[in-house]
């Protein structure tokens, strides 16, 4: 396989936990900024090009912003521990913001490292690196403005992650207005998805281009083909893509949100090719035959009525999946070969109550049916805004009652049943179970598995919900529209002429003129034939074969270029070939060569790197640099002994360091303790701290012919050609350089040349009519004054999002938002298994409700907080190794809830 610089190396899982002192990273960034600024200031004097002038500016901006960010991180660390679920489960919105800051810092280090190492090359991508650094400078600027808002709000939270639920919400809408005024477009440009694992980052880049392109089809003058022809600029210009995404997420109506979210419906045929085969996969109807009787806790009979809210009575649909035919479940002649299952999974899909279906969630439903060896039933409940609350609750409650009374129809004995829901589906199954308690129905599910669920289904600020401004799938504007649609407020608001007249267009054209679903849009494209031979259209069609910076191997030290494009089939095959023992294969490693992902941890002083995702080049750089070499520490997992701590240094040659081969050792009496020393600029003459073997390997870049015990940074091997006019002036530090064969060097040169050509094309494409300052967001900031007052002093602009919220009051109903349920009710709920993601805007919902349930005496069986994966990760299990691993955690909880004992 090929790394960022073209060298071939084997990437292995980094077992245990690798961390680096945050202060050392901050100090390293400041030094890199200073050194790179000095270098480009000298070039700017010669008048080489405009980027030589912009580089010193962004370096200065970064140095100032980093110092402010350091103070904000310290303040977040002071409040974060108070809001954890418990000491063993560190995680809440404040910790997520710290994680975002740490991830940003590592991205900046990786970029600055690449600039430092490559700035003297004959072909140096100065425009690319300058724009990347400017983007992350803007990210840090946004964090420095938004974090104080979050901390200021925390003072009024009364020890909760949310405002007082019994108070007046109008004052907190002011926070929404302030957040809306902050420019968050940068999160949908170059850094889109930077907070997630590299495989998710790729998915979000594609989603970003699709969202921007699809939005054009809703304007007058842009047909399906017209929007595709304009797709090239979203590939080539992340900034234009970001501007478009922000515009559409703020101004599009609920029909657009539904159309885009139904993107997953286009992949309905994928599960049959890449997922376990099903003996039965049918969409069925529950016949309407009057109310269904259910036994009450006191022996009385409770009648569950037919669903009728809003659109009248009609049959409830459900999808049933099973790997085998079971008795009475189907008409197949083979149905008698398998008896009914003791277990049943009843599922409700997500989609914000407005989009998707059981078919679009079939990917993981098939996996569940195979792993659990039992039928899986997914309710096809009606969607808003045509069928708002309480219609979905009525339908799922009716379906549950019918299944309890007719277990044989779904191949079940009637013994164990677990309800599971993701996102809005989790909210729905909680609503149904609260209703079961209210109706005093005796038969409850044996467990509830709640995946990234909104338990407060209206938009109130919390630390994690601030992440919605940077989440492509769960943006604040989309969340508000889902709230309005499900609670019935959208129907009133759609007739609000004030909103429609002030915000009824994108780019000055009527966006409501041609509503159509994404499926209709794709069908139109498929039916239209266009000759792309010659002219500008052929260029666009060529560009469409890759996405942002796609098709080129990334240069050494950079984390943002795509490798050779893989087909969807290849990606799926590689995902399925993950080694069963939990170690990543080489193919998986190929998908994770980006920056190391950061894990949420209770340690306030160190940045915790994800043990399965790491950038070898970056770790090698940090392990050698005088500032960070002694600030890194590794703690192996107790159950894993592949990496041991040694009493004495282990000296390995260049080949061992390059390949990161971790040999198994069976020696006894090896120390398992490690001392993490603070970062210092000086390098001690004698190093006595016990260091993990991985770091020793990284620190022992020496030739086989001459090995010594020197603690100084290694010099560049003589076999490696030195770059032209390269000036590494950081106190004489030279980064480690890997050997490369002639063919590898030629491949690197070709890739760099192609990427350089793409940069020039991108510059030409983005060139404005008049040259203007590209650092508008970063150089026009104010360093003094309260941020809240500063934003409020700006000219008042009509807030279409706030108008949407203000159009109607969201009911404080526990069946809509379980957070409103009283303790006497929730303590009667079935055992609950919670799953959430650290980078999910809905994280605080899970933490808050799980804590409320525990304090009320309810049954909280587990709270799993997952790193590096986004909201909705279950839908990405086929194309992301990290999502697949998280999906296995969900399967484990389902087995636990069902009481399935592994043989």
N, C-alpha and C positions, 0 to 999 in steps of 0.2 A: 504494500500500500504506500501511498505518498502523503507526506505531511505538508505543512504550509510552505515549506521551502523546496519541496520536491524530493527530499530524502526519503528513503524507505525505512520505516520503523514499525515495530509491532507495539501496539498500544494495549496495555493490560489494565484491568481494574485496579485502582489504588485502594487497597483494602484498609479499613480503619479510617481515621480522620486526620486530614492534613490541614493545618491552620497556619496563618501568618499574622504577625502583630500588625494591627491596623495603623498604629502610629508610624511604624516603619514604612508601610505602603504610602501613607501621606507624605512622609519625608522623601521617599523615592520619587513620587510624582513631582514634588516641588523641584528636586534636583534635575530631573529630566526636562521639565519645562524650562528651567533656567539655561540648561546646556543647549537645548534645541533652539531656544530664542536667540541666544548668542550667535549660533551658527547661521541662522537665517537672517539675522540683522546684518551680518557681514555681506551675505549674498544680495540683500535688498539694496545695499549701497551701490552695487554694481548694476542695478536695474535689470536683473535677469527676467523676471516676470512678476505679475501682480501677486501671485501666491507667496512669493518670498517676502512680500510686505505684510500679507495677512497672517502668515505663520507666527511672527513675533507677537502680533496683537492677540491671537487666540492663546498663546502660551502665557502671556501676562494675565489675561482674563481668567484662565484656569487656575493660576497660582492664587489669585484673590478669592475665587469662588471656592477653592479647596479649603482654604482657611475658615471661611464661613460655614462650609458643610461640616467641618470637624466639630465646630461648636454645636451645630444642630444635632449631629449624631450623639454627642454627649448628653444633650437634653432628652433625646428619645430614650437613651439607655436608662435614664433616671426613672422614667415612668413605666417603661415596658414591663418589668417583672411584676408589677401590681395587677396586671390584667391577664396573666396566663391562666389556663384552666386549672393546672396544678403544677407543682414543682417538676414533675416528671414529663410534663407536656408543654414545653416552652413554645409559645406561638400566639400572636395576636397582631392586630394591624400595626401597632407601633414597632414590633419586631420585624414585620414585613417591610416597613419603610426603611429600617436600618439595613435590611438585606438588599433593598433596591439601591441604597447608597453604596454599599460594599460592592455590589455587582458593577455599578457605574465606575467606581474607582479602579476595579480590575480591568475594565474595558479601556479606561484611559491609560493605565500602565501598559497594556498590550499595544495600544496605538503608539504611545510615546516610545516604547521599546523598538517598534518597527521603524519609526522615523529615525531614531538614533542609529540603528544598524544599517539602514538603507539610504540615508540622505546623501551619501557620497557616490551612490551607484550612477552609472551612465544613464540608465533608465530608472528614474525615481518617480513614483506616482505622487507627486507633490499635491496635485489638485485633489486627488482622492483623500489623502491623509488630512489635508487641510479641512476639507468639508466634514470628514468624520470627527475631527477634533472640535470643530465649530458646533457640530450637532450635540456632542456630549457636553460641551460647555453650556449649551442651552438647556440640556437635561439637568445639569447641576444647578443652573440658575433657577429652573422651575422648582426643584426640590428645596432650594434655599428660600423660596417665596411661599411654598405650600406647607412646609413642615411647621413654621411658626403659627400658621393658621390652625393646624391640627393641635398643636400644643396649647394654644390659647383656648380652643374649644374644650380641651381636656379638663380645664379648671371648673367647667360648669357641668361635668358629666356625673357628678356624685359617685365617683368610683366605678362607673359603668362605661362600657365601650360605646354606648348610645346615649343620646340625651334622655332626660326623664320621660318615660312613656306616658306619664299622667299629666304632663305639662302642655304648654302652648307651643306648637311647632312653628309658628310664623317667624319667630326670631331666628330659627335655624335655616330658614330659606335664604336668609342673608348670606350664609356661608356658601350656598349653592351659587348665588349671584357672583360672589367674589371668585369662586373657583372657575366659573364660566368665563370670567374676564381674563384669567390667566391663559396665555397662549400655550396650549398643549399639543399643537400640531407636530412638534418635533418627535413625539412618541410614535407617530405613524409614518415617519420618514426613514432615515437611515437606521436609527436604533430600534425599529419596530420589533417587538417581541424580545428585546435584549435581556429581559428579566427571567426568561425561561430557558430551558435546555436547548442546545443547538438544533435538535431535530424539530422542536416546536417553533423555533425561530424561523426555520425554512418554511414551515406551514403558514405561519402568519404573514410572511412576505408575499406568498402566493395569494393568500386571502386578501391582503391589502390591495394588490393589483386588481383582483377580481371585483372587489367592492368598488374601487374607483371607476373601473370600466363599466360595471353594471349600472352605476348611478348615471352615466351619460345617456344610457338608453331611455331614461325617464324624461329627458328634456326634448323640447320641440327642436326639430332639425337634426336629431341624432337617432338614426335607426340602429338596428342591431349591428349591421356591418359598419355603419359610421362610427359607432362607439369602439368597435374593434380596431379600426384604422387609427383611432386616437390612443389606442392602448400603448403604443410605443413610448409615448412620453412618460407614462407611469412606470414603465420598465427602466427607462433611462434617467428619469428625474424623480428620486425619492421625495424631494421637496414638493413637487407638484402633486405627487400622489398623496402626500400628507395633507396638503391644503384641501384637496378634493374630499378626502375621507372626513376631515373635521366638518366641512361644509355639509356633507350629506347626513352625518350623524346628528347634527344639530337641527337640520331643517326638513329632513324627509319625514313623511308620515308613517303611520303604523303599517300600511300596506307595503311600503318599500322594505321596512324591517322584516315583515313576514316573508316577502319574496327573497330577500337575501339569506335569511336564516334557513330557508328551505333549500339552500345549496346542497345540503347533505342528501336531499331526495334524488339528486342526479346520480348518486353513487349506489343506487338501490341494487344494482346487479353485482357489485363487488363482493358482498358476503357469500354469494353462491359459489364464487370462484376461489376465494381466499380464506373462507371460514369453514368450520366443521359442517359437514353435510347433515341435513335434517331429514328424518323420515316423515315428519309432519311440520308444515309451516303454512298455516291457513289463517285467513281473516274471517271471523265468524260473527254472528249476531246473537245477542241474548233476546229471546222473544218477549214481547210485552204481554203478560197475562195477569195483570193486576199487581197489587202490593205483595211483597215477599215477607213471610213471617220469620222472625228471629227470636230465639229464646232470651228472656231478660235474666238479670242476675238473681232476681227474686222469684223466678219461675213464671213470671208473666209473659205474655206474647207481645212482642213489639213488631209492628208492621212497617216495613221500609217501602215507601211509595215509589212509583215509577218516576223517572226524571221528567220534569215538565217545565222548568224555569225558562223564560225568555222565548224559546222557539217551540214549545209544545212537546208532547210525548213522541218518542221515536225509539227504535231499538238501539241498544248500546253495543258497539262493536268491540271485539277484542281479537288479538293475534295470539295463537297458541303455537309453540315451538317444542319439538321433542325429537331426540335422536333415535327413538324407537317407537314403534306402534304399540300401544297399550290397550288393554281390554276396554271396550265401550267408548274409547276416545275417538276412533275413526272407523270408517266402513271397510278398511283394508282387510284382506283375507289373512294378513299376518297379525292382526290385532290381538289374537289370542296367545301369541307367543310370549308376550311380556305382561306380567300382572301390573295393576295400578301401582304407582309410586307412593311411598310414604310421605314424600316431600313435594311441595309446590312453591314456586316463586311467583308472586303477583307483582307486576312492575308497572310503574307510571313514568312515561318519558318526560324529558325536559323540553325547553323551547319557549320559556317565558309565557306560557299559556296562550301563545299566539301562533306558534309555528311548529314544524316537524311532526313526525308520526312514529308509530312503532316500527314501521318499515325502515325509516332512516336511522333507527337505533339497533337495527338487527345485527350489526357487527358484533357487539358485545353480548347481545342476547343469545346468539348462537354459541358463543364461547361459554356462557353460563350453563346453557342446557347440556353441553357436552361435559363440562367440568363437574357439574352437580348430579348428572345422570337423573334428571327429573324434569317434568314439564315446566315450561316458563310461559306465563300468561301476561301479556301486555295490553292494558286497556287503551282503546282508541277513543279517548274522551274528546268532546267537542271543544273547539278553540274560540278564543275571544278575537276581536271584539264582538262578533255576532253572538257568541255564547259566553258572556262573562260570568263571574261568580253569582249564584252558587251552582251553576249548571255542572261544571266538572266534578265538584264534590258529590252532587247527587248521582251522577253517572257511575263514579268509581264505587260509591257506597252500595249502589244497586248491584253492580257487577260482583262485588265482594259477597254480598248476601246471596246472590244466585249461585255462586261457586260453592259456598258453604252448604247450600241445600242440594246441590247437584255435583258432588265431587267426581263421580264416575265420568261425567261428560268431559272432564279435562284430564282423565287418566290419573286420578288421585284417590287415595283411600280416605282422605279426610283427617289425617293425623297432623302433620306439621305444615304450617304455612307461614311464609315470611313475606312481608311487603317491602319493596325496595323502590326508591325513586331518586332520580338525579335532577338537580337544579329545581325547576318548578315542579317536577314530578315528586321530589322529596317533600316540598311544601304541601302538595296535594295529598299524599298518603298520611301526612301528619294531620291535615285537616279532617280526613276521613276518620282517623282514629280518635281524634278529639270528639267527633260527632258520635262515634260508637260509645264513648264514655258518657256523653250527654244523654244518649238514648238508653243508657243502662243495659246495653246488649252484653250478654255473657261471653259469647265466643269472640275472642280477640285474636289477632295474629300472634304467633309465637315470637316474633321479633320484627323490628323495623330497622332497615339499613338505609341511612340518609346520606346521600352523596352531594356535596357542595350545595347545600339547600339554603334558600332565603327564608328565614324564620320571621323576618319583619318585612312584609311585602309592601313597603312604601319607602320612598327615598328620604331617609334621615341620615345625616352625616355620621361617619365613624372612621377611625384611622384606615381600616382596610378598604372601605368604600372610596377613599381617595384614589385608590389604585385604578378605579374605573376610567380615569382620564387617560390611562396608558394601555388599556386592554382593548384589543381590536374586536373581540367578541362580546364584550359586556360594557360598552361605553355608557357613560352617564345618560346620554340622550336616549339610548335604546332602553335602558332600565326604566326611565321615567315613562316612556311610551307603553311599556309592558304593564307597569303599575296602573296607568290610566285605562288601558284596554281591559284588563282583567276585573277591575273594580267598577267598570261601567262609566267612568269619567270621560273616556274617550268619545263616546257617542255624543255627549253634550259639547265637548270641545271641538269636534269636527265641524260643528255648525257655528262656531265662534268666528264671526266675520273679521274681527280684529286680528286674530291670529292668521287666518287664511290670507287676508289682504296684505299684512305686513311681512309674512314669511311664507309665501306660496310659490317660491321659485328658487331655483339654483342657477346661478349665473345669469339671472335676468330673464329666464324663460320659465314657462309654466311646467312645473314638475308633475302636476297631477293630470296632465293631458293624456298620458298613455300608460296607465297602470297595467302592468302585466307581471306575471310571476317569472322567476328565473328559468323555470322549465320552458315557458313560452318564449323567453328571450333566446335560449339555446336552440329551440326548434326553429326559430326564425333564421338564426345564423346557419343552421344546417341546410335549410331549404334554399338559401341564397348562394348563388355561385358568382364568384368574382375572379377575374383574371389578374393574378398578381405578378404577371411577367413584365419586368421592367419598371422603371420609374420609382417614385417614392414609396408606392405600395409594396414593392418587392422588398424594400429595406425594412418596412414595418413588419412584414411577414417573417423576415429573417430574425428580427429582434424578438418576435413573439416566441421563438423557440427557446429562449432563456428568460430568466427573470433578473431582478436587480443584481448587477455585477455577476451574472450567471455565466456558466460555460467556461470559466477560467479558473485554473488552480490558484489558490491564494498565495501570495508571496510570503516569504519567511517572516514570521512575527505578526502577521495581520490575521484578524479573526473574522473578517466580514466578507470574504469572497467565496463564491460557490465553487465546488469542485465539479467534475464532469457530471452533467445532468444524467440522472438515472430515471428509468421508466418506473411507473407505479408498480408494475409487476415485480421488477427487480428489488425495489424497496421492500415490498411485502415479503418476498422470498428471504431476503436478508434478515428481516425482522423475525421470521419464523425459525431462522437458523441460530438463534441465540443459544449458547451452550446451556445445557440443563442444570449445570452446577452453579449457575448464577454469574459466571464470568462472561464478559463481553467477548464476542468474536471480533476478528479483524474487521469484518464488514460493519459491525455496530460501531467500532471505534472510528471508522471512516465517517460516520454520521455525527461524531462528537468531537471533532477537532477544533471546535471553537473555544472561546474563553471558558475557563473553569466556572462551573455554576457554584453559587454560594448557598449554603444551608443555614437555616435559622437555628441558632444555638443560644444557650443561656450565658455563654462566655462573653462578657462585655468588652474584652480587650482584643480579641482575635477575630479575624475573618475566617469562617469555616468553609473550606472548599468541599464540594460534592465529591464523594469517594468514587463515584463511577464516571464522572465527567471532569476531565482536566486537560489543560493545554500543556503538552510536554515542554514546548519551547518556553512558555512563560514560567513554568515551575523551574526549569533549568536556569533561566535568567535570574529569578529571585534567589535561587540557591547559591548563585555565584556572586551576586552583587554585594559589596561590603555592607550596605545598609540593611539588607534583608536576609543575608545568608544565615545569621544566627537568630533571626526572628521567626523562623519556621519551625514548627513542631509537628510530630506525627504520633498519634495514639492509635495503636492497632486495636481492632475489635477483640473482645475477650475470647470469642469463639473462633477467631481466625488467627492463625499463627504463620501465615505465609511471609509476613514481614516482621522480622524480629529486631529488637534493639540490641546493639552489640556494645561490649565494653571497650573495644578497640576499633580504630578506623579500618575500614575495608577499602583497599585500593584496587580499582578496576580500570581497565583500559578504555579507550575511546569507543570501541565497538560495543562494549557492555553498557556504557553510558548512553550511547545513541539508541540502542534497542530497548533500553529500560528492562532488561531481563532480570527478573527477581528469582534467583535460584532458591530452591527449597533447602533449608538447613535443619538438621535434626540434632544439633549440639544442645547440650543441657546447660543449665545454670546461666542462661542469658538474661541480662537485665531487661525488665519491661517498663522501666521508668524513664522519663525524659524530662529534662529541664529546659524550659523555653526562656532564653535570655533576651533582655530588651535590645532593641536595635541600637547600634553605635556606628559612627562613621569610621572609626579606626578598626583595623583588623588585628586581633591579638596574635602574638607570636606563637603562643602555645594554646591550643584549643582542647580543653579537657571535657567539655560537655558531651554526654552520650547522644549520638545522633542516629536516627533510623537509617537503615541500610539504603533506602531509596534516596535520601538526601545525600548520603555518603557517595553513592554512585554518581549522582548528579554533580557532586563537588570534585570528582576525581577524573576530570577530563585531561588525561595525559597520554602520551604516546606509549606504545608497548615497549619501545626500546629504552625509554628513560622515564622511570617512575620515581617520584620523590614524595616526601611528606610535607611539602610546602603548603602553607595555608593561604597563600596569595591567590588571586584570581588567575586562572590558566591563561596562557597566551594562545594566540591563534595558531593552529597547526600550520606547518610550512606547506603542506599539500594543498591548503585552501587558498585559491587566488584572492588577493586583497582587493576590495573595491577601490575605484578611482577616487582620489582626494577624500578619503574617509577620515574624519577627525573625531575619534572617540576621546573626548576631553573630560569625562567624568572622573577626575582624579586618576587618570591613566587606566581606568577599567576597560577591559576588552571582553565583550560577551563571548560565551562559548560558541564555537562554530563547528558544525558537523561536516564530516567528509562527504564528498559527492563525486560520483563517477562522471565521466565526460557526458554520457547520455543524459544523466540527471541534470547536469548543468545546462545542457542544450535545451532540455525540456523546460527548465526554470526560465531561461532567457526567452524562449518562445512564448511562454505563458505571460511573463511580465510585459513583453512587447505588445501582445494582444490586449492585455488589460490597460496598458498605457494608451493604446489606440481608442479603446472604449471610453477612457477618461476624456480624451480630446473630443470625441463625438458628443459626450455628455455635456462638456463645456459649451460646445457650439449650440447644442439644443437648448441649453438653459440661458444663453446669453440674452439679457434684456435689451430693450431698445436703447436705453442709456445705462452706462455703467453706474452701478450703485453699490454702496457698502453692503457686503454680504453678512456682516455681523450685527445686523440691526438689533437682534434680540439680546446679544451679549454685551454690546458696547454702550447701549443706551440705558442701562440699568441705573438705579439709584441705590446707593449704599446706606443711606440714612433714612430714618423715619419709620413709623409703623406701617407694615405692609397692608394691613386691613384698611387703614385710613387712606393710604396712597391710592389703593384701587378704587375706593369709594369716591375719591375726589375727581376721578375721570368723568368725562361726559357720559351722561346717562344714555344707555342703549336699551331698547326694548328687549326683554328676555323671553324668547319664545318658549324656552324650557320651563321657566317659572310660570308663564301664563298657563302652560299645560298642567302644572301641579296645582295652581291656584283655581283652575276652572271647576274643580270639585274636591271636596274633602274625602280622603280615603277613609273608609270606616275602620274603627278600631275594634275589629271583630277577630276573635281568636281563630275562627275558621279560615280567615284570610291571612292573618299574621299570628302564628302560635305564641309569639312572645307576649301577647295580651292575655293568654289563658291563665287562670288562677291556679295556685298551687294544689288545691284539692282536686282539680281536674287532671293536671299533668302527672301527678304522682300515681295515677291509675293507668298510665300508658304502658304498653308492652315494653320489654327490654329494647333499648335503643343503641344502635351502633352508628357512630358519627364518623364521616370522612370529609375532610376539607383540604384545601390547598393553601400553602403559605402565600402564594402570589394571587389568590383569588379575591376579588373585591367583596365577596360574601363570606370571607373567613370569620369576621367578627360575629356574623349571625350564628355560626356554629358554636363558637366559643361561648357566646352569651347564653344561647338557649341550653347548651349542655350544662353550663354552670347553674342555670335556673332550675333545670330538671333535677340535678344532683341535690341542690339545696332544698328542693321541695320533697325529697325522699324518693324520687323516681329512680328507675333502673337505667343507669348509664353504664353500658357494658364496655365500651371502648370509645376513644377519641383519637383518630388517626389523622395527623397533619402531614401532608405530602409535599416534598420539595421539588422544584424545577418543572412542575407540570401546571397547566392552566385549568381554569374552569372549563368543564366539558371534556376532560381528558379521556373519558371512556370512549368517546367517539373517534379518538385518534390512536387507538391501540394497534391498528394495523400498520401505521406508518411512523410510529415513534417508539423506540425501545423503552424510554422512560415511562411513557403512558402505558405501555404493555405491562411493565413491572408494577405500576400503581394499580392496574386492572387486576393483577393477581392478588393484591392486598384486598381488594373488594370481594373477590371470589372466596378468599379465606374467611372474611367476615360473614359471608352468606352461609358458608359451611358451619361456622360456629353458631350462627343464629338458628339454623335448621337442626343442629345437633348431629351433623354427619361426622362420624368418627373415621379417620383415615386408617386403613388397614396397614 
